[in-house]
Amino acid sequence: MLLDAHSSPTAVRTAARQGLWQGPTAGLANGYVQANLAILPKALADDFLKFCLANPKPCPLLAFATEPGQTDFVLADQALDIRTDAPRYNIFRGGVLSDSVTDLTAHWRDDMVSFLIGCSFSFEEALQQGGIELRHQTEQKNVPMYNTNIRLTPVGPFLGNMVVSMRPMRAADAIRAIQICSRFPTVHGAPVHLGDPKLIGINDLQAPDYGDAVSIRADEIPVFWACGVTPQVAIKNAKADLAFSHSPGCMLVTDLTNASLAVL
């Protein structure tokens, strides 16, 4: 199925639900908010909520279930099903990634509590409108993501280091990106680091821990944003008997507009 920047959120979710789109969502449904997912048993939900509030850069909350077992969310116009409407999900058992699936229905439990977390894909529209190239989109790849040495504020069993996404830019564009992204605190906001990756524990930009490597030109520097894959690290460390997340880069596309998240 052909999806692109002009596809509606409903079209993207329908394709995911039918198994017709199982890959990254960068560059799809421009103008609409994409969300990271974290789905945990009720026994861990309160601590995870506090963890997100204590670490708002990598874990900016957009919405969360008000009752255990809730599967439907209405964000703006249309209802979505948390179990089926992302292209691909990861399943963790005892903190270990055990499977990757396109549908959580067969694995769902009535005690699961869902969290929707802001995604950097949402501010990419604003970067492009500012004339800034996004290399992973130019090269039709998943954005590169890396584990770092940046410590998170621990809450209960949730702890670990931040995951970041990287976009190469010329210095002038990096400055402009900081200005633009500062207006979007609910989707990671301004970058957390730029320049030497070794200062945050990254040894090789061509070997991302998640996503795909992209080319970096001689006149560019790497710019790093807090990434919504971070909760997956915390979920692994919490060693829940069962937990779900989106597969990195395969977001839940909502009906919220990116413009609605901007602050002056």
C-alpha positions as CSV (number, residue, x, y, z in Angstrom):
1,M,0.0,0.0,0.0
2,L,1.3,3.4,-0.9
3,L,1.4,5.9,1.9
4,D,3.1,9.3,1.9
5,A,3.2,12.8,3.5
6,H,-0.3,13.5,2.2
7,S,-1.9,10.4,3.7
8,S,-4.5,11.0,6.4
9,P,-3.9,9.6,9.9
10,T,-6.9,7.4,9.4
11,A,-5.4,5.9,6.2
12,V,-2.1,5.2,8.0
13,R,-3.9,3.5,11.0
14,T,-6.1,1.5,8.7
15,A,-3.1,0.3,6.7
16,A,-1.4,-0.7,10.0
17,R,-4.5,-2.4,11.3
18,Q,-4.8,-4.5,8.1
19,G,-1.1,-5.4,8.1
20,L,-0.5,-3.4,4.9
21,W,2.0,-1.0,6.5
22,Q,4.5,-2.5,8.9
23,G,7.4,-0.1,8.7
24,P,8.6,3.3,9.9
25,T,6.1,6.2,9.9
26,A,8.6,9.1,9.4
27,G,7.3,11.4,6.6
28,L,3.8,10.0,6.7
29,A,0.6,12.1,7.4
30,N,2.5,15.4,7.7
31,G,0.9,17.8,10.1
32,Y,-0.2,15.2,12.6
33,V,1.2,14.0,15.9
34,Q,2.8,10.6,16.1
35,A,3.1,8.9,19.4
36,N,5.4,6.4,21.1
37,L,3.7,3.7,23.1
38,A,4.4,2.1,26.5
39,I,1.9,-0.4,27.8
40,L,2.4,-1.9,31.3
41,P,0.5,-3.9,33.9
42,K,-1.6,-1.9,36.4
43,A,0.8,-2.8,39.2
44,L,3.6,-0.7,37.6
45,A,1.5,2.1,36.0
46,D,1.7,4.6,38.9
47,D,5.5,4.3,39.1
48,F,5.7,4.7,35.3
49,L,3.6,7.8,35.3
50,K,5.8,9.3,38.0
51,F,8.9,8.2,35.9
52,C,7.6,10.1,32.9
53,L,6.8,13.2,35.0
54,A,10.4,13.0,36.4
55,N,11.9,12.7,32.9
56,P,9.8,14.9,30.6
57,K,12.4,15.4,27.9
58,P,12.5,11.7,26.8
59,C,9.1,10.8,28.1
60,P,6.7,13.7,27.4
61,L,3.2,12.4,28.1
62,L,0.5,13.1,25.5
63,A,-2.2,10.8,27.0
64,F,-2.7,7.7,29.2
65,A,-5.4,5.3,29.9
66,T,-7.8,6.2,32.7
67,E,-8.7,2.6,33.4
68,P,-6.8,-0.7,33.1
69,G,-7.7,-2.6,29.9
70,Q,-8.7,0.5,28.0
71,T,-7.9,0.0,24.3
72,D,-9.6,2.9,22.6
73,F,-8.4,6.5,22.6
74,V,-10.0,9.5,21.0
75,L,-7.4,12.1,20.3
76,A,-9.1,14.9,18.3
77,D,-11.4,13.4,15.7
78,Q,-11.3,9.6,15.4
79,A,-11.1,6.7,17.8
80,L,-8.0,4.6,17.6
81,D,-7.3,1.1,18.9
82,I,-4.0,0.9,20.8
83,R,-3.7,-2.8,20.0
84,T,-3.8,-2.7,16.2
85,D,-3.2,0.8,14.9
86,A,0.6,1.1,15.1
87,P,2.5,-0.7,12.3
88,R,4.6,-2.9,14.6
89,Y,4.9,-3.6,18.4
90,N,7.6,-5.0,20.6
91,I,6.6,-7.5,23.4
92,F,8.8,-7.7,26.5
93,R,8.6,-10.6,29.0
94,G,10.6,-10.3,32.2
95,G,12.4,-7.3,30.7
96,V,13.5,-9.3,27.6
97,L,12.4,-8.4,24.1
98,S,10.6,-11.7,23.2
99,D,8.7,-10.9,20.0
100,S,7.8,-8.2,17.4
101,V,4.2,-8.3,16.1
102,T,1.8,-6.2,14.0
103,D,-1.2,-6.8,16.3
104,L,-1.4,-7.0,20.1
105,T,-4.9,-8.4,20.3
106,A,-3.9,-12.0,21.0
107,H,-1.5,-10.9,23.7
108,W,-3.7,-8.3,25.4
109,R,-4.5,-8.5,29.1
110,D,-7.3,-6.6,31.0
111,D,-4.8,-5.2,33.5
112,M,-2.7,-3.4,30.9
113,V,-2.4,0.4,31.1
114,S,-1.4,2.4,28.0
115,F,0.7,5.5,27.8
116,L,1.1,7.7,24.7
117,I,4.4,9.6,24.6
118,G,5.4,12.5,22.3
119,C,7.6,11.7,19.3
120,S,10.3,13.8,17.6
121,F,8.6,13.1,14.2
122,S,6.0,15.7,15.2
123,F,8.5,18.6,15.2
124,E,10.1,17.5,12.0
125,E,7.3,19.2,10.0
126,A,8.3,22.5,11.6
127,L,12.0,21.9,10.9
128,Q,11.2,21.2,7.2
129,Q,9.1,24.4,7.0
130,G,12.1,26.2,8.4
131,G,14.1,24.9,5.4
132,I,16.1,22.3,7.3
133,E,16.8,19.0,5.6
134,L,16.1,15.8,7.5
135,R,18.6,13.3,6.2
136,H,16.8,10.1,7.2
137,Q,13.8,11.3,5.2
138,T,16.0,12.3,2.2
139,E,17.6,8.8,2.3
140,Q,14.3,7.1,3.0
141,K,15.5,5.5,6.2
142,N,14.4,5.2,9.8
143,V,15.9,7.9,12.0
144,P,19.2,6.8,13.8
145,M,18.8,6.3,17.5
146,Y,21.5,5.6,20.1
147,N,21.9,4.6,23.8
148,T,23.8,7.2,25.8
149,N,25.4,7.8,29.2
150,I,22.9,10.4,30.1
151,R,21.3,9.2,33.4
152,L,17.6,9.2,33.9
153,T,15.8,10.1,37.2
154,P,14.8,6.7,38.6
155,V,11.4,6.0,40.0
156,G,10.6,2.7,41.6
157,P,11.9,-0.1,39.2
158,F,12.2,2.3,36.3
159,L,15.7,3.6,35.6
160,G,18.5,3.7,33.0
161,N,20.0,6.0,30.5
162,M,18.5,8.2,27.8
163,V,18.1,7.2,24.2
164,V,18.6,9.9,21.6
165,S,17.7,10.4,18.0
166,M,20.2,12.1,15.7
167,R,19.9,14.5,12.7
168,P,23.0,15.9,11.0
169,M,22.9,19.6,10.2
170,R,25.1,22.6,9.4
171,A,25.8,24.7,12.4
172,A,23.5,27.5,11.3
173,D,20.6,25.0,10.9
174,A,21.4,23.5,14.3
175,I,20.9,26.9,15.9
176,R,17.7,27.3,14.0
177,A,16.5,23.8,15.0
178,I,17.0,24.7,18.7
179,Q,14.8,27.8,18.2
180,I,12.1,25.9,16.4
181,C,12.0,22.8,18.6
182,S,11.9,24.8,21.8
183,R,8.3,25.6,20.9
184,F,7.4,21.9,21.1
185,P,8.1,20.7,24.7
186,T,5.4,18.0,24.5
187,V,7.4,16.3,21.7
188,H,10.9,16.4,23.2
189,G,11.5,20.1,22.7
190,A,15.0,21.4,22.0
191,P,18.0,19.1,21.4
192,V,19.9,17.7,24.5
193,H,23.3,17.7,22.8
194,L,25.1,18.7,19.6
195,G,28.6,18.0,18.4
196,D,31.0,15.3,19.8
197,P,28.9,12.2,20.3
198,K,31.5,10.6,22.6
199,L,30.7,13.1,25.3
200,I,27.3,11.4,25.7
201,G,28.7,7.9,25.3
202,I,28.2,7.3,21.5
203,N,31.3,5.8,19.9
204,D,30.2,5.3,16.3
205,L,27.5,7.3,14.6
206,Q,27.4,4.7,11.8
207,A,26.4,2.0,14.2
208,P,23.1,3.2,15.7
209,D,21.4,1.0,18.4
210,Y,18.1,1.5,16.7
211,G,17.1,2.7,13.3
212,D,19.4,3.2,10.4
213,A,22.7,5.0,9.9
214,V,22.6,8.2,7.7
215,S,25.3,10.1,5.8
216,I,26.9,13.0,7.5
217,R,28.7,15.6,5.4
218,A,32.0,17.3,6.2
219,D,30.3,20.7,7.0
220,E,27.7,19.1,9.4
221,I,27.5,18.3,13.1
222,P,25.3,15.7,14.7
223,V,22.3,17.1,16.6
224,F,20.7,14.9,19.3
225,W,17.2,14.9,20.7
226,A,15.8,13.0,23.6
227,C,14.0,10.0,22.1
228,G,10.8,8.2,23.0
229,V,12.5,4.8,22.8
230,T,13.9,5.7,26.2
231,P,10.9,4.2,28.0
232,Q,11.7,0.8,26.4
233,V,15.1,0.9,28.2
234,A,13.3,1.6,31.5
235,I,10.7,-1.1,30.8
236,K,13.5,-3.6,30.3
237,N,15.1,-2.6,33.5
238,A,11.8,-2.9,35.4
239,K,11.5,-6.5,34.3
240,A,7.7,-6.5,34.1
241,D,6.2,-10.0,33.5
242,L,4.6,-8.5,30.3
243,A,4.9,-5.1,28.6
244,F,4.4,-3.7,25.1
245,S,5.8,-0.8,23.1
246,H,5.9,0.4,19.6
247,S,8.8,-0.9,17.5
248,P,11.3,1.9,17.2
249,G,10.3,4.2,14.4
250,C,6.9,2.6,13.9
251,M,4.7,5.2,15.6
252,L,1.0,5.5,16.3
253,V,-0.3,8.3,14.0
254,T,-3.0,10.3,15.8
255,D,-5.5,12.9,14.7
256,L,-3.9,15.6,16.8
257,T,-2.2,18.3,14.8
258,N,1.4,19.2,15.3
259,A,0.4,22.9,15.3
260,S,-1.8,22.3,18.4
261,L,1.2,21.3,20.4
262,A,3.2,24.5,19.7
263,V,3.7,27.1,22.4
264,L,4.8,30.7,21.9
